[in-house]
Structures are given as C-alpha cells and as structure tokens.
Amino acid sequence: MPTPADKIRQLTEELNEHNYLYNVLNKPKISDETYDTLLRELADLEEAHPGLLLPDSPTKRVGSDLSKSFPTVVHDIPMLSLDNTYSQDELAEFDARLRRELPGEDLAYAVELKIDGVALSLTYENGLLVRGVTRGDGVQGEEITSNVRTIRSIPIRLRNPMDFCEIRGEVYLSKGAFTEINRRREQNEEALFANPRNAASGTLKMQDPRIVAERNLSFFAYFLRAPEADVTDHSEGVDLLGELGFSVNPERLTCRSLEEIVGYWEKWEGERDELDYEIDGIVVKLNNLAQQGKLGATAKSPRWAMAYKFSARQVQTRLRNILLRVGRTGVVTPVAELEPVLLAGTTVSRATLHNEEELQRKDIREGDTVVLEKGGDVIPKVVEVVLKDRPEDAVPYTFPESCPICDTPLARDPGEVAVRCNNAGCPAQVKGNIRHFSSRTAMDIEGLGEALVDQLVEQELIKDVGDLYSLDLEAVADLKRMAERSARNLLNGLEASKTQPVHRVLFALGIRHIGATVARNLTHHFGSFHQLRKASAEEIEAVHEIGAAIAQSIHVYLNDETNWAIVEKLQAAGLNLVAEKQADTGPKVLEGKTVVITGTLTRWGRQQAQDLVRTHGGKPTSSVSKKTDLLVAGENAGTKQAKAEELGIEILDENAFASLIGE
C-alpha cells in the first residue's frame, strides 16, 4: 500500500508527464476527463497532507494570489530589441556587413518565424522554475512568476535538471484562444482586443492568476543560457530546449545564403494564415555563438541578428451601409456593412467603426471606398477613405438622436466617447442581458441559445432575466424549432442554475463594471444582496480592489426600483442571494488584529491566506504601518518585512502562522 507521500509523488510525476505530452508535443495519451480526475485526486491528497506538497505540483499552476503591483527585476543580460527591416535590399546589406566583419569565415544563419507575442525571461534553479520576468525596457522588467506558472507549455520542473539556466521566448495567444477571449468580451460588452499580442500582453499583467489561466496562453522558447550546457551554436541550444521540456517552433531552418533566407520569407509570407498563431515576419540570426560574441551588440540591438518583417495586408472595398448595433449596456456602436472581400484568408463583410467620434474623425460615409487593413490585427479595421473614389452624392454621416431599436433619446456621458440608450427595457438590451445571464461564466443555463432568446423576447414571454424562471413548458414548446423535449431541457437547465453561488448571480446581472472577480469580492465582503443594497457607495468603495466607478455603478443599480424588482423575482425563484456561511473554526485568534501577508506562500495563495485571516477574526491589509499587528512573511518578503522589523511588528513565517490558526 503506497504511503500518501508516495502517491503524491506518483501523481505529480504522472500529471506533469501528461501535461508535457499534451501542451508541448501535442500527443495526449489520456482524455481531459481522466486528467481532471487525477488532478482532483492529487489536490485532495495535498489538502489532507499539506506538508507533502511538492514544488512542481501541477495544482500550483493556478493560485489565487492577487497582486496590485509586480516587483521590478534587473535582467542579468539585457533583453535587447532587434533591428528590423521590410526591405530585401537592407537584408542584403546586413548579410554583406557580417561577411565584411568576419572575413574568410563560414557563415550560417538560424532562421525562425517571428512570433507576434510578448518576450519573457525564465530562470530555473536546480531544475525548478523560480522566476518569470517580462522584457520591460530591456534593462529591467516585471516579475510575474505567479502568472507564468499558469502557462502549461512552460515546465515548472525541467525534464533534465540543471543547476542554473535562463530561458527566453515568446508568450502568445493562438488564434483560437484569441477568438474565444474576444467572443466573451463582446458578450460582456467589454472593449475587444485588437490583436493577439495586445491580449497576451494585457493578460500577463493581470492581478489574478486564475483569470490568466482561463485565457490559455502559450509559449515558444528560443534562447538558452546555461553554464553547464555544451552548445556551440544557436540551433543546438533550441534543440536542447526541446529536450528540457519546452515547446519550440518546428518551422525553423539553417540557411547559408541570402537566397535561402528570402525563399523562407516568401514561403511564410504566403502561408502564414495556415498557422494557428500570428507571425509578423522572420528572424535571421548568426548561428555560431562564437561569431555572435565577436560582433557583439549596440546599446539597443545585437549586431548579429535582424527581423525581416511582412508588410501589413490591405485591401479596398465599398462601404454599403453604416449600421448601428445596441449592446446589452445600451452602448450604440456603428458597424460598416461592406461588399464582401477576401483579406488575409478571411472573407470580410463587416467591420466595427468603434464610435461616433471615430466615424467623424475619419469622415467615413456610406458609398465610400475604404481601405481595410489586417496586419498584426486579427480584427480588420477601416484605415482610411479613398477620397478620389468618393461618390458625388456621398454625405457626412449623422449619428441619430434616438435609439434605432426603441426610439429612446440617446445620451452622451461626459468624459466618454460612448453614446448610450438608457432604456433598460430596450429589446436589444434585454436580449443582450439574457444572453449574458445564461452564459457559461454566469448562470451557465443549458439550452438557452441566441435564437431562442430572440424568440422569447419577441413573443413577449419574458421582459427581463427574472421572468426566465416563470417560463411555461407548453408556451416554450410552441415556439419555432422547439418541442416538448427541447422545452423540458431548457426548464431543467434553469432549475439546475438555481444552485449557482451568489457571486455568479451578481455577475450574471450584467451591471456595468462588475466582472466576475469584483462580484466575488463584493459578495464575500457583504454576504448578501440585501446587505450590499444597504451599503453606501463609500462603504462599497472601501472594499479591497473596488474603485469609485464600480461602487457608484452597483449602488445605483441595486437601489433602482425596477432593477430591484428583478432581484426579487430571482429570490422568489429560489436563487442564492446569500453567501454560504463559513463553518465555525474555533477561537478567533486574530480577533481585532490587522494582518499583512507578504512574499510567496507555499500552502495558500494571497487571497486564500487573507480569507483565513478574516475567518479567524483579523483584518487583512496590503501595507505595513504603525497600525499593523502582525506580518506573515513568505519567501522573498522584501521591503514590507524590513519595515515591520523597523516598527517592531510581530513577524511570523508561514509555518508559524499555520500553527497559530491551527491549520
């Protein structure tokens, strides 16, 4: 019979191997369901035996450690940017310069695809990932290790351990992952990311690793610095990265002539749309490391490498009409209806025009010939109007004064470019709100698709989300493309959604500025909808991570009688509007004490540790002051520990804190 330690070690090794097979080699051997079952088994064992948790446990990939800022780290060796060119002549001059400076030497180039992502530096000690740092300004970057751990193509433990090594590479979003992120953002009426690179960059800087994990970032490694690695050229180093457990781009080539390099560029300039990730050119590097050392670098760039970039792709087409789309929060967005045109492998028939201000700035008119561009951008954009082709009868577009759906006068909020319909009963907003309410990340209602939502609203079976739980089986079954079986599936899905926790209900209401994390924080703090409604905007703003705009938005929403009537419908239907009470854990050993958590903890994430402080009667805060009673110091505690020592504040390490609270 294996001991718990043996079983934890076995599951950790087994799951890490399956993670490597799935995320690096793309050769899974078990189903996702089996993987999740094994992961849950490991998590249960670790919870029962926290002292046996291994540093490379796959359960540590996603913590709940929230951070308001990321510490700055100076790179041992600067992360320089590359000189780049769009010109074959300049590429030829680069090749000629290297041959002049290395006379008589045999030159070979490592040529790779230029991933349109975000550069990242990883540090491993004794085979374990200890630090992930962004490029920053090249000299120093931000440490984002907790977020890096969520990227499954980055190993937490190397397959062949080294005492020390630094790996550099590119974090990116696949086209599929990017499309899914923007689909969710559009559903929530959040601004869409323009391209995968912007989305990847923004994701890496998020404060909650759980959200980072949901976005499915990927990583290609392309550089290895390891004193014990016996490599003489760049290509050998990339091969070794693959052996260490990293995903390396397979589309790389060693070239010995300019013609070979140009041929590689031409091939991928024509085939880049077949890849599931964005590239914006190729990178040409002198392959021999000794030769790289001879040439050195300028203050900004290595002298032995160059990026040969692709031109942005543009096409012209005619703008037939300017349509107006009303979203669930009432924002009215102009959309260009275009004559269909092929651009970068996709037929484009519509493009967003963003807002009234953008429409007027570019003076876009119906009937215009416009230039569409799709460079690093996956979303096509209208770059400009071809004025010489403008029809004589084209007139400037005038934004309407009333909603195109319900005819309510439109409002322009001070300080915002958005134009809004403030009629909460506007059919377009009602449909949008119901789609959001039923979405997977909200109430997760099975069987409630977009077409059915349209019918329910148009047939006046529902006027708001509260009416969903009063739907009649017969009435639903009588709708188009429905029958008793489909109607029953919907009602079963609605019944199942009643078990969703209170924070999901709050998020599902689609209140402006209230995302999933904010909803969780608010319901955790106030405990129920009713207590949240009683709170003033100032009391709401005092909650951790809540700003003035969020506080004002939810205060106004819950104190509006029409909105509160919807909440009362949900309560009558049996939805959870009260947070589950935490079980009594015994004496409140931290009663009345102000506690600061700092550094990296191995047993809990930052949010979990703060929740434990609250459970035991304490008040967690983020900064050390004379009012602080206790500081819990994890690894790399830094300046907060120094300040606590200076002020004579009691300091406990993680084990002592665990003993204090009986964990």
Order of alpha helices (4+ residues) and beta strands (2+ residues): alpha-alpha-beta-beta-alpha-beta-beta-beta-beta-alpha-beta-alpha-alpha-alpha-beta-alpha-beta-alpha-beta-alpha-beta-beta-beta-beta-alpha-beta-beta-beta-beta-alpha-alpha-alpha-alpha-alpha-alpha-alpha-alpha-alpha-alpha-beta-alpha-beta-beta-alpha-beta-alpha
